[in-house]
Amino acid sequence: MTRRRSPPQQRKDNESVASATKLASATELIHMDVSQLSEMEFRATMVKMMSKLEKSIRESVAENIESLRAEMRANLTEIKNSVGQIQSKLEALTARVTEAEERVSELEDGLVEEKTKIEAGLIKIHAHERRLREITDSMKRSNVRIIGIPEGVEKNRGLEEIFEQIVAENFPNLARETSIRVQEAERTPSKLNQDKPTPRHVIVQFANIRSKDTVLKAARAKKFLTYQGKGIRITSDLSTETWNERKAWGGIFKALSEKNMQPRILYPAKLSFRIDGEIKTFQNRQSLTNFVTTKPALQEILRGAL
């Protein structure tokens, strides 16, 4: 089977045949019989042959150059087409990358916006929680919590009467004061945790804050309180969060007590103590930390506690 040649190869073959034909014509002139020619005829013949040969060479070179030019133009057109296709694909790819970058940028902006909203929401939630806690503590401002009174003793007598008995047993001097007035006394709600069968606390609400402060001051002074010979405790009635804040002062309170700096926990959860002849009060640990940085001696006292 004869292989079909490509157009460029066919063109090269045709050019080779034409060149060979012209060269053969010139060779025939060279091999002609010149022995019978005169000198003038010989010279004329040679000039004619050289002229034909030169013309043949020029035509061949011109044809080859033209052929190369045509081939180069064809190749250049093909290259341009390829470059155009590559450029089109590159532009499409660039457009897709740009679109993807814009989408990513939009997503990032959306995430930043959502994060800002969430942070603002958390700040509001914390503010509402703190405000709710302040309201709860304010409502309990005139209350005390009695811990350790056995369950069921109030069946025969009311909790108000039981509190009067506690005052008479532990603070006989206060029993004669008419300024201490109990408004209401009740048990705390039942706990869901059955693994702790401790008696429920008793909440005593006084008619005024002064009565509550008087009882707490007397309880702190005596330290060990009893009801019918059994140990009990009397504390402020505060929210769980406020109690946790008070407990957080524990290690610091102990370190200050060891140095006789008269620490106290003020309502609702402030810390106060005496330093350099003055009483300083702190709302939270951060405010105390800022103060400690200005007092090297205090910093040494609270090392490990703060």
SERO-4910 file (N, C-alpha, C, O; in steps of 0.05 Angstrom, whole numbers):
BEGIN
 pado doro    nc1    nc2    nc3   cac1   cac2   cac3    cc1    cc2    cc3    oc1    oc2    oc3
  Met    A     17    -24      0      0      0      0     18     25      0     36     27     16
  Thr    A     12     44    -18     28     69    -20     20     88      2     -4     94      5
  Arg    A     41     98     17     35    117     39     30    144     28     44    154     10
  Arg    A      8    156     37      1    183     28     19    204     41     22    204     66
  Arg    A     30    221     24     49    241     35     34    266     43     13    273     33
  Ser    A     46    279     63     34    305     72     39    327     52     59    324     37
  Pro    A     23    348     51     27    370     32     55    382     33     66    386     12
  Pro    A     66    388     56     93    400     56    114    381     44    132    390     30
  Gln    A    112    355     50    131    336     39    128    334      9    148    332     -6
  Gln    A    103    334     -1     98    332    -30    110    356    -44    121    354    -66
  Arg    A    107    380    -31    118    404    -43    148    403    -45    160    411    -64
  Lys    A    161    393    -25    190    390    -25    199    371    -47    219    376    -60
  Asp    A    184    349    -51    191    330    -72    189    343    -99    207    338   -116
  Asn    A    168    358   -105    165    372   -130    187    392   -136    197    394   -158
  Glu    A    195    406   -115    217    425   -118    243    411   -124    259    420   -140
  Ser    A    247    388   -112    272    373   -117    272    363   -146    293    364   -159
  Val    A    249    354   -157    248    344   -184    254    367   -204    268    363   -223
  Ala    A    242    391   -199    247    414   -217    276    422   -217    287    428   -238
  Ser    A    288    422   -194    316    429   -192    334    409   -207    353    416   -221
  Ala    A    327    384   -204    342    363   -218    339    366   -248    359    361   -262
  Thr    A    316    373   -258    311    376   -287    328    399   -298    341    396   -319
  Lys    A    329    422   -284    345    444   -293    374    438   -293    389    446   -311
  Leu    A    382    424   -272    411    417   -270    419    398   -293    441    399   -303
  Ala    A    400    380   -300    406    361   -322    408    376   -348    425    369   -365
  Ser    A    392    397   -353    394    412   -378    420    426   -380    432    427   -401
  Ala    A    429    437   -358    455    451   -358    478    431   -363    497    437   -376
  Thr    A    475    407   -352    496    386   -355    498    378   -385    520    372   -395
  Glu    A    475    376   -398    475    369   -427    491    389   -443    505    382   -462
  Leu    A    489    414   -437    504    435   -451    534    432   -446    550    437   -464
  Ile    A    540    424   -422    569    421   -416    581    398   -432    604    400   -440
  His    A    567    376   -435    577    352   -449    574    353   -479    581    333   -493
  Met    A    564    375   -490    562    376   -519    590    376   -532    609    383   -519
  Asp    A    591    370   -557    617    369   -571    625    397   -579    613    410   -595
  Val    A    646    406   -567    656    433   -571    682    433   -588    694    454   -593
  Ser    A    691    410   -596    716    408   -611    715    421   -639    734    430   -650
  Gln    A    690    421   -649    687    432   -676    680    462   -676    677    474   -697
  Leu    A    678    473   -652    671    502   -650    696    519   -651    717    511   -641
  Ser    A    693    542   -663    715    561   -664    718    573   -636    701    569   -618
  Glu    A    739    588   -633    743    600   -606    721    619   -599    712    620   -576
  Met    A    712    635   -619    691    654   -614    664    640   -607    649    648   -589
  Glu    A    659    619   -622    634    603   -617    636    590   -590    616    589   -575
  Phe    A    660    580   -584    663    567   -558    658    586   -535    644    580   -515
  Arg    A    670    610   -539    666    630   -517    636    638   -515    625    641   -493
  Ala    A    623    642   -538    595    649   -537    579    626   -525    560    631   -509
  Thr    A    586    602   -532    572    579   -520    575    578   -490    556    573   -475
  Met    A    599    582   -481    605    582   -452    590    603   -437    579    599   -416
  Val    A    589    627   -449    575    649   -437    545    642   -435    532    647   -415
  Lys    A    535    631   -457    507    623   -457    501    602   -436    481    603   -422
  Met    A    520    583   -434    516    561   -415    517    572   -386    501    564   -369
  Met    A    536    589   -381    539    601   -354    514    617   -347    505    617   -325
  Ser    A    504    632   -367    480    648   -363    456    630   -356    441    636   -338
  Lys    A    453    608   -371    431    590   -366    434    577   -338    415    574   -323
  Leu    A    459    570   -332    464    557   -306    458    576   -283    446    569   -263
  Glu    A    467    601   -286    462    622   -266    432    626   -262    422    628   -240
  Lys    A    418    628   -286    389    632   -285    375    609   -271    357    612   -255
  Ser    A    385    585   -277    373    561   -265    377    560   -235    359    554   -220
  Ile    A    402    568   -227    408    568   -198    391    589   -184    380    584   -163
  Arg    A    388    613   -197    373    634   -184    343    626   -182    331    631   -161
  Glu    A    333    614   -203    305    605   -202    301    584   -180    281    584   -166
  Ser    A    321    566   -178    318    545   -158    319    557   -130    304    550   -112
  Val    A    339    576   -126    341    588   -100    316    604    -93    305    603    -71
  Ala    A    306    619   -113    281    635   -109    258    617   -102    242    623    -84
  Glu    A    255    595   -116    234    576   -110    236    564    -82    216    561    -68
  Asn    A    261    558    -75    266    546    -48    259    567    -26    247    561     -6
  Ile    A    268    592    -32    262    613    -12    232    618     -9    222    620     13
  Glu    A    219    619    -32    190    623    -31    176    600    -17    156    603     -3
  Ser    A    186    576    -22    175    552     -9    179    553     21    161    547     37
  Leu    A    203    562     29    209    565     58    191    586     71    181    583     93
  Arg    A    187    609     55    170    630     65    142    620     69    129    626     89
  Ala    A    132    605     50    105    595     52    102    576     76     82    577     90
  Glu    A    122    559     79    122    540    101    123    555    128    109    548    147
  Met    A    140    576    129    143    592    154    117    606    160    108    608    183
  Arg    A    104    617    138     78    631    142     57    611    153     41    618    171
  Ala    A     57    587    142     38    567    151     44    560    181     25    557    197
  Asn    A     70    556    187     77    549    214     70    572    233     61    568    256
  Leu    A     76    597    224     70    620    241     40    622    246     31    629    268
  Thr    A     24    617    225     -5    618    229    -14    597    249    -31    602    266
  Glu    A     -2    573    247     -9    551    265     -1    559    294    -15    553    313
  Ile    A     23    571    296     33    579    323     14    600    334      7    599    358
  Lys    A      6    620    317    -12    641    326    -38    629    336    -49    637    356
  Asn    A    -48    609    321    -73    597    329    -70    582    356    -88    584    373
  Ser    A    -47    569    359    -42    555    384    -40    574    408    -51    570    429
  Val    A    -25    596    402    -22    616    423    -49    629    430    -55    634    453
  Gly    A    -65    633    410    -92    644    414   -109    626    432   -123    635    450
  Gln    A   -107    600    426   -122    580    442   -112    580    471   -128    579    490
  Ile    A    -85    580    473    -74    580    500    -82    605    515    -89    604    539
  Gln    A    -81    628    501    -89    653    514   -118    653    522   -125    663    544
  Ser    A   -135    641    505   -164    639    512   -168    622    537   -183    629    555
  Lys    A   -154    599    538   -156    582    561   -145    595    586   -157    593    608
  Leu    A   -123    610    582   -111    624    605   -130    646    616   -133    650    640
  Glu    A   -143    660    597   -162    681    606   -186    668    620   -196    679    640
  Ala    A   -195    645    610   -218    632    623   -210    622    651   -225    625    670
  Leu    A   -185    611    653   -175    602    679   -171    626    698   -178    624    722
  Thr    A   -161    648    688   -158    672    704   -184    682    714   -187    690    737
  Ala    A   -204    681    697   -231    690    705   -242    672    727   -255    682    746
  Arg    A   -238    646    724   -247    627    745   -233    632    771   -245    631    793
  Val    A   -206    636    770   -191    642    794   -201    667    807   -204    669    832
  Thr    A   -205    688    791   -215    713    802   -242    710    815   -247    720    837
  Glu    A   -260    694    802   -286    689    813   -284    674    840   -298    680    859
  Ala    A   -265    654    840   -262    639    865   -251    657    887   -260    655    910
  Glu    A   -232    674    880   -221    693    900   -243    711    911   -244    717    935
  Glu    A   -260    720    893   -282    738    902   -301    723    921   -310    734    941
  Arg    A   -307    698    914   -324    682    931   -311    677    958   -324    680    979
  Val    A   -285    671    958   -271    667    983   -271    692   1000   -275    692   1024
  Ser    A   -266    715    986   -267    741   1000   -294    746   1012   -296    756   1035
  Glu    A   -315    740    997   -342    744   1008   -347    726   1032   -359    735   1052
  Leu    A   -338    701   1030   -341    683   1052   -326    692   1077   -336    692   1099
  Glu    A   -301    702   1073   -286    712   1095   -299    736   1107   -301    739   1132
  Asp    A   -310    754   1090   -324    778   1101   -348    769   1117   -355    780   1138
  Gly    A   -362    748   1106   -386    738   1120   -379    726   1147   -393    730   1167
  Leu    A   -356    711   1147   -347    699   1172   -340    720   1193   -346    718   1216
  Val    A   -325    741   1184   -318    762   1202   -343    776   1213   -344    782   1237
  Glu    A   -362    780   1195   -387    793   1204   -402    776   1224   -412    785   1244
  Glu    A   -403    749   1218   -417    731   1236   -402    729   1263   -415    729   1284
  Lys    A   -375    729   1262   -359    728   1286   -364    753   1303   -367    751   1327
  Thr    A   -366    776   1290   -371    801   1304   -398    800   1317   -402    808   1340
  Lys    A   -418    789   1302   -445    787   1313   -446    769   1337   -459    774   1358
  Ile    A   -432    746   1335   -431    726   1357   -418    738   1381   -428    735   1404
  Glu    A   -395    752   1377   -382    764   1399   -399    786   1413   -401    787   1437
  Ala    A   -413    802   1396   -431    822   1407   -454    808   1423   -462    818   1444
  Gly    A   -464    786   1411   -485    771   1425   -476    760   1451   -491    761   1471
  Leu    A   -451    749   1452   -441    738   1477   -437    760   1498   -443    756   1522
  Ile    A   -428    783   1489   -425    805   1508   -452    813   1520   -454    818   1544
  Lys    A   -472    814   1502   -499    820   1512   -509    799   1532   -521    805   1552
  Ile    A   -504    773   1525   -513    752   1542   -500    754   1569   -513    752   1590
  His    A   -473    758   1569   -459    761   1595   -469    785   1611   -472    783   1635
  Ala    A   -475    807   1596   -485    830   1610   -513    825   1622   -518    833   1645
  His    A   -530    810   1607   -556    803   1617   -554    784   1641   -568    786   1661
  Glu    A   -535    765   1639   -531    746   1661   -522    760   1686   -532    755   1708
  Arg    A   -503    779   1682   -493    794   1706   -516    811   1718   -519    813   1742
  Arg    A   -531    824   1699   -553    840   1709   -574    823   1724   -584    831   1745
  Leu    A   -580    799   1713   -599    781   1726   -588    773   1753   -603    771   1773
  Arg    A   -562    767   1754   -550    759   1780   -552    782   1800   -557    778   1824
  Glu    A   -546    806   1791   -548    829   1809   -576    833   1819   -580    839   1843
  Ile    A   -596    829   1801   -624    832   1810   -631    810   1831   -644    815   1851
  Thr    A   -621    785   1825   -626    763   1843   -614    768   1870   -627    764   1891
  Asp    A   -588    777   1870   -575    783   1895   -588    806   1910   -590    806   1935
  Ser    A   -598    825   1894   -611    848   1907   -637    839   1920   -644    849   1942
  Met    A   -652    821   1908   -676    810   1920   -670    794   1945   -687    793   1963
  Lys    A   -646    783   1946   -639    767   1969   -622    783   1990   -611    772   2009
  Arg    A   -621    809   1985   -603    826   2001   -609    824   2031   -590    826   2047
  Ser    A   -634    821   2038   -641    820   2066   -646    792   2077   -658    788   2098
  Asn    A   -635    772   2062   -639    744   2070   -613    733   2082   -591    742   2076
  Val    A   -617    712   2099   -595    695   2108   -602    666   2103   -626    659   2101
  Arg    A   -582    650   2100   -586    621   2094   -576    606   2119   -553    609   2127
  Ile    A   -593    589   2130   -585    573   2153   -581    544   2143   -599    532   2132
  Ile    A   -558    533   2148   -550    507   2138   -547    488   2162   -533    494   2181
  Gly    A   -561    465   2160   -557    444   2180   -581    439   2198   -580    421   2215
  Ile    A   -603    453   2194   -627    448   2210   -640    422   2199   -646    421   2175
  Pro    A   -645    402   2216   -656    377   2207   -683    380   2193   -698    398   2200
  Glu    A   -689    363   2174   -715    363   2161   -737    355   2180   -733    337   2197
  Gly    A   -760    368   2177   -784    359   2192   -787    372   2219   -809    369   2231
  Val    A   -767    387   2229   -771    399   2256   -791    422   2255   -802    429   2276
  Glu    A   -797    432   2231   -816    453   2229   -845    444   2230   -864    460   2228
  Lys    A   -849    417   2232   -877    407   2233   -891    416   2258   -915    423   2258
  Asn    A   -877    415   2280   -889    422   2306   -888    452   2311   -905    462   2326
  Arg    A   -869    466   2299   -867    495   2303   -858    507   2276   -845    493   2261
  Gly    A   -864    531   2271   -857    544   2246   -827    551   2245   -814    551   2266
  Leu    A   -817    555   2221   -788    561   2218   -781    588   2230   -759    592   2239
  Glu    A   -801    607   2232   -795    633   2245   -789    628   2275   -771    641   2286
  Glu    A   -805    610   2287   -801    604   2315   -774    590   2320   -761    594   2339
  Ile    A   -767    572   2300   -742    558   2302   -719    578   2301   -699    575   2315
  Phe    A   -721    599   2284   -700    619   2282   -697    634   2308   -675    640   2317
  Glu    A   -720    641   2321   -719    654   2346   -705    637   2367   -691    648   2384
  Gln    A   -709    611   2366   -695    593   2385   -665    593   2379   -649    592   2398
  Ile    A   -658    594   2353   -629    595   2346   -616    620   2357   -594    620   2368
  Val    A   -630    643   2355   -620    668   2365   -617    667   2395   -597    675   2406
  Ala    A   -637    656   2409   -636    654   2438   -614    636   2447   -601    641   2467
  Glu    A   -609    614   2432   -588    595   2440   -560    605   2434   -541    599   2449
  Asn    A   -557    621   2413   -530    629   2405   -524    659   2410   -501    667   2415
  Phe    A   -545    676   2409   -541    705   2413   -561    715   2433   -580    729   2426
  Pro    A   -558    709   2458   -578    717   2478   -581    747   2480   -602    758   2486
  Asn    A   -559    762   2474   -561    791   2475   -579    802   2453   -593    822   2457
  Leu    A   -579    789   2429   -595    798   2407   -625    791   2411   -642    804   2399
  Ala    A   -630    771   2427   -658    762   2431   -675    785   2444   -699    785   2440
  Arg    A   -662    803   2458   -677    824   2471   -680    849   2453   -694    868   2460
  Glu    A   -667    848   2429   -669    871   2411   -695    869   2394   -699    848   2381
  Thr    A   -710    889   2395   -735    889   2380   -731    898   2351   -750    896   2335
  Ser    A   -707    907   2344   -702    916   2317   -699    893   2297   -702    897   2273
  Ile    A   -694    869   2308   -691    846   2290   -718    834   2285   -731    822   2303
  Arg    A   -728    837   2261   -754    828   2254   -753    809   2230   -743    816   2209
  Val    A   -764    785   2234   -765    765   2212   -791    769   2197   -812    769   2208
  Gln    A   -788    771   2171   -812    774   2154   -822    747   2144   -847    743   2143
  Glu    A   -803    728   2138   -812    702   2128   -789    683   2130   -766    691   2129
  Ala    A   -795    657   2134   -775    636   2134   -786    612   2119   -810    604   2123
  Glu    A   -770    599   2102   -779    576   2087   -755    558   2079   -732    567   2079
  Arg    A   -762    534   2072   -741    515   2062   -736    521   2033   -753    530   2018
  Thr    A   -711    515   2025   -705    517   1996   -718    494   1981   -726    474   1994
  Pro    A   -723    497   1955   -735    475   1939   -720    449   1941   -696    449   1947
  Ser    A   -734    427   1937   -721    400   1938   -700    398   1917   -703    407   1894
  Lys    A   -678    385   1924   -657    380   1905   -662    354   1889   -674    336   1899
  Leu    A   -653    354   1864   -657    331   1848   -636    309   1853   -640    286   1847
  Asn    A   -613    317   1865   -592    298   1871   -598    282   1896   -596    293   1918
  Gln    A   -606    257   1893   -613    241   1916   -589    229   1930   -591    217   1951
  Asp    A   -565    232   1917   -540    221   1930   -531    239   1953   -513    231   1968
  Lys    A   -543    262   1957   -535    280   1978   -559    285   1996   -574    304   1992
  Pro    A   -564    267   2016   -588    269   2032   -585    290   2055   -597    286   2076
  Thr    A   -570    311   2050   -568    332   2070   -593    348   2071   -607    351   2051
  Pro    A   -600    359   2095   -625    374   2098   -624    400   2081   -603    412   2076
  Arg    A   -648    407   2071   -650    431   2055   -644    456   2072   -650    456   2096
  His    A   -634    476   2060   -628    501   2074   -653    515   2082   -674    511   2070
  Val    A   -651    532   2102   -673    549   2110   -666    578   2103   -645    588   2111
  Ile    A   -684    591   2088   -680    618   2081   -697    636   2099   -721    633   2101
  Val    A   -684    655   2113   -697    673   2131   -696    701   2118   -674    711   2113
  Gln    A   -719    713   2114   -721    739   2102   -728    759   2125   -748    757   2138
  Phe    A   -710    779   2128   -715    799   2148   -730    823   2136   -732    826   2112
  Ala    A   -741    839   2154   -757    862   2146   -739    884   2135   -748    901   2119
  Asn    A   -713    883   2143   -694    904   2133   -666    892   2132   -660    872   2145
  Ile    A   -648    905   2118   -621    896   2115   -606    899   2141   -588    882   2146
  Arg    A   -612    918   2157   -598    923   2182   -601    898   2200   -581    890   2213
  Ser    A   -624    886   2201   -629    862   2218   -611    839   2208   -598    825   2224
  Lys    A   -610    836   2181   -594    815   2170   -564    819   2176   -550    800   2184
  Asp    A   -554    844   2173   -526    849   2178   -519    845   2208   -497    836   2214
  Thr    A   -538    851   2225   -533    847   2254   -530    818   2261   -512    810   2276
  Val    A   -547    801   2249   -546    772   2254   -520    760   2242   -507    744   2256
  Leu    A   -513    769   2218   -488    758   2206   -464    766   2221   -445    750   2224
  Lys    A   -464    791   2231   -441    800   2247   -438    784   2272   -415    776   2280
  Ala    A   -460    778   2285   -459    762   2310   -451    733   2304   -436    721   2319
  Ala    A   -460    723   2281   -452    695   2273   -422    693   2267   -409    674   2275
  Arg    A   -412    714   2254   -383    713   2248   -366    716   2274   -345    704   2276
  Ala    A   -377    731   2293   -362    735   2318   -361    709   2335   -341    702   2347
  Lys    A   -384    694   2335   -384    669   2351   -371    646   2336   -360    628   2349
  Lys    A   -373    646   2310   -360    626   2293   -374    599   2294   -383    588   2273
  Phe    A   -378    586   2318   -390    560   2320   -419    563   2330   -423    572   2353
  Leu    A   -438    556   2314   -467    559   2321   -480    532   2324   -471    512   2312
  Thr    A   -501    531   2340   -515    505   2345   -545    509   2345   -555    531   2348
  Tyr    A   -559    487   2340   -587    486   2343   -593    459   2357   -589    437   2345
  Gln    A   -604    461   2382   -609    437   2398   -583    420   2400   -584    396   2399
  Gly    A   -561    434   2403   -535    420   2407   -521    411   2382   -499    402   2384
  Lys    A   -534    414   2359   -521    406   2334   -511    430   2318   -524    451   2318
  Gly    A   -488    427   2305   -475    449   2291   -491    459   2267   -502    442   2252
  Ile    A   -493    485   2264   -506    497   2241   -489    520   2231   -469    527   2243
  Arg    A   -496    531   2208   -482    554   2196   -503    574   2187   -524    567   2178
  Ile    A   -495    600   2190   -512    622   2179   -495    638   2160   -473    648   2168
  Thr    A   -504    641   2136   -490    656   2115   -509    674   2100   -533    673   2104
  Ser    A   -497    691   2083   -514    708   2066   -527    690   2045   -516    669   2037
  Asp    A   -551    698   2036   -565    683   2015   -558    697   1988   -568    718   1982
  Leu    A   -541    683   1973   -531    695   1948   -536    675   1925   -541    651   1930
  Ser    A   -534    685   1900   -536    667   1877   -511    649   1876   -490    655   1888
  Thr    A   -514    627   1861   -492    608   1858   -467    622   1846   -445    617   1855
  Glu    A   -471    638   1826   -449    652   1813   -434    670   1832   -409    671   1832
  Thr    A   -449    684   1849   -436    702   1868   -421    686   1889   -399    694   1898
  Trp    A   -432    663   1897   -417    646   1916   -391    636   1904   -371    634   1917
  Asn    A   -392    629   1878   -368    620   1865   -347    642   1864   -323    636   1868
  Glu    A   -356    667   1859   -337    689   1859   -325    693   1887   -301    699   1890
  Arg    A   -341    689   1907   -331    692   1935   -310    670   1941   -289    675   1953
  Lys    A   -317    646   1932   -298    623   1937   -272    628   1922   -251    618   1932
  Ala    A   -273    642   1900   -248    646   1884   -228    663   1899   -204    663   1893
  Trp    A   -237    678   1919   -219    694   1936   -205    677   1957   -188    687   1972
  Gly    A   -212    651   1960   -203    635   1982   -174    636   1987   -165    642   2010
  Gly    A   -157    629   1967   -128    627   1971   -117    655   1977    -99    657   1994
  Ile    A   -127    675   1964   -117    703   1970   -125    711   1998   -109    723   2012
  Phe    A   -150    705   2006   -159    712   2033   -141    699   2054   -134    712   2074
  Lys    A   -134    674   2050   -117    660   2069    -90    672   2071    -79    675   2093
  Ala    A    -78    679   2048    -51    691   2048    -51    718   2062    -32    724   2076
  Leu    A    -72    734   2058    -74    760   2071    -78    757   2101    -68    772   2117
  Ser    A    -94    736   2108    -99    732   2137    -74    724   2152    -70    733   2174
  Glu    A    -57    708   2139    -32    700   2152    -13    724   2157      4    723   2175
  Lys    A    -17    745   2142     -1    769   2145    -16    791   2162     -8    814   2163
  Asn    A    -39    782   2173    -55    800   2190    -62    826   2176    -59    848   2187
  Met    A    -72    823   2151    -79    846   2135   -109    851   2135   -120    866   2119
  Gln    A   -123    837   2154   -152    841   2159   -169    839   2133   -184    858   2127
  Pro    A   -167    817   2119   -183    814   2094   -213    810   2101   -219    797   2122
  Arg    A   -231    819   2084   -259    815   2087   -272    811   2060   -262    822   2040
  Ile    A   -293    795   2059   -309    793   2034   -334    810   2038   -351    804   2054
  Leu    A   -335    831   2022   -358    849   2023   -380    841   2003   -374    826   1984
  Tyr    A   -404    850   2008   -426    844   1991   -422    857   1963   -414    880   1962
  Pro    A   -428    843   1941   -435    814   1941   -411    796   1941   -411    774   1952
  Ala    A   -389    805   1927   -365    787   1925   -340    804   1922   -323    798   1906
  Lys    A   -338    825   1938   -315    843   1937   -295    834   1958   -302    823   1979
  Leu    A   -269    840   1953   -248    834   1972   -237    861   1983   -231    878   1967
  Ser    A   -235    863   2009   -222    886   2020   -201    877   2040   -204    856   2053
  Phe    A   -180    893   2044   -159    888   2064   -144    913   2069   -146    933   2054
  Arg    A   -129    913   2090   -114    937   2098    -85    935   2089    -72    914   2092
  Ile    A    -75    956   2077    -48    958   2067    -38    987   2069    -52   1005   2060
  Asp    A    -14    990   2080     -3   1017   2083    -21   1036   2098    -23   1059   2091
  Gly    A    -35   1025   2118    -53   1041   2134    -79   1048   2121    -95   1063   2133
  Glu    A    -85   1037   2097   -110   1043   2083   -125   1017   2078   -113    996   2076
  Ile    A   -151   1019   2075   -168    996   2067   -174    998   2037   -186   1017   2028
  Lys    A   -165    978   2023   -169    977   1994   -191    956   1988   -192    935   2000
  Thr    A   -207    962   1969   -229    944   1960   -227    938   1931   -221    956   1915
  Phe    A   -231    913   1923   -228    904   1895   -253    888   1886   -262    871   1900
  Gln    A   -262    896   1863   -286    884   1852   -281    855   1842   -298    838   1844
  Asn    A   -257    851   1831   -251    825   1819   -221    820   1820   -206    837   1828
  Arg    A   -213    797   1811   -184    789   1812   -167    806   1793   -144    812   1799
  Gln    A   -179    814   1771   -163    830   1752   -155    857   1764   -133    866   1761
  Ser    A   -174    870   1778   -168    896   1790   -147    892   1812   -130    910   1815
  Leu    A   -148    870   1826   -127    864   1846   -100    859   1833    -80    869   1843
  Thr    A   -100    845   1811    -75    839   1797    -62    865   1788    -38    868   1790
  Asn    A    -78    883   1777    -67    909   1768    -55    924   1792    -34    937   1789
  Phe    A    -68    923   1815    -57    937   1838    -32    924   1849    -13    938   1857
  Val    A    -31    897   1848     -8    883   1859     18    890   1844     39    890   1855
  Thr    A     15    896   1818     39    902   1802     53    927   1812     77    931   1806
  Thr    A     39    944   1827     51    969   1837     62    965   1866     73    983   1877
  Lys    A     58    941   1877     66    936   1905     83    910   1906     72    888   1909
  Pro    A    109    913   1904    127    889   1904    123    872   1930    124    847   1928
  Ala    A    120    885   1953    116    869   1978     91    853   1977     90    830   1985
  Leu    A     69    865   1967     43    850   1965     45    829   1944     33    807   1947
  Gln    A     61    834   1923     65    814   1903     78    789   1914     72    766   1906
  Glu    A     97    793   1932    111    770   1945     91    755   1963     92    731   1965
  Ile    A     74    770   1978     55    757   1996     35    739   1980     29    717   1989
  Leu    A     26    749   1957      6    734   1942     18    716   1920      4    706   1903
  Arg    A     45    712   1921     57    694   1902     45    666   1904     46    654   1926
  Gly    A     35    656   1882     23    629   1882     -7    630   1888    -22    611   1881
  Ala    A    -17    651   1901    -45    653   1907    -60    668   1886    -83    662   1880
  Leu    A    -47    688   1874    -60    705   1854    -51    695   1826    -60    706   1806
***
